[in-house]
Amino acid sequence: MSARCQVTGAEPGFGKSVSHSHRRTNRRWDPNLQRKKYFVPSLGRTVTLTVSARGIKTIDQRGIESVVAQIRARGERI
């Protein structure tokens, strides 16, 4: 499973950690991903989504029906 939000598409950011001596090492910033279950009335079942904290807020604002329709329009399986 990749570190990617199914709603917003948030992915890890990559960069460098810089120490006190300015030695640079690779690092990554992962999105705040959660696995959440939602009941979708149009499908008549629950779906499990991997969503970021911002994705959860988006679902709260727009509704699960709208978000699921957008995900399915992209061709993702739920």
Residue pairs with C-beta under 8 A, 6 or more apart in sequence:
1 50
2 11
3 11
3 12
3 30
3 31
3 33
4 10
4 11
4 31
4 50
5 11
5 31
5 33
5 50
5 51
5 52
5 54
5 55
6 49
6 50
6 51
6 55
6 71
6 76
7 49
7 51
7 52
7 55
7 58
7 59
7 67
7 71
8 51
8 52
8 54
8 55
8 58
10 31
10 52
10 54
10 55
11 31
12 28
12 29
12 30
12 31
13 28
13 29
14 26
14 27
14 28
14 29
15 26
15 27
15 28
15 29
16 24
16 25
16 26
16 27
17 24
17 25
17 26
17 27
18 24
19 25
31 52
32 52
32 53
33 50
33 51
33 52
34 50
34 51
34 52
34 53
34 56
35 48
35 49
35 50
36 48
36 49
36 51
36 56
37 46
37 47
37 48
37 49
38 46
38 47
38 49
38 59
38 64
38 68
39 45
39 46
39 64
40 46
40 47
40 64
40 65
40 68
41 65
42 65
42 68
43 68
47 68
47 78
49 55
49 71
49 78
51 59
58 67
59 67
68 78
71 78
72 78
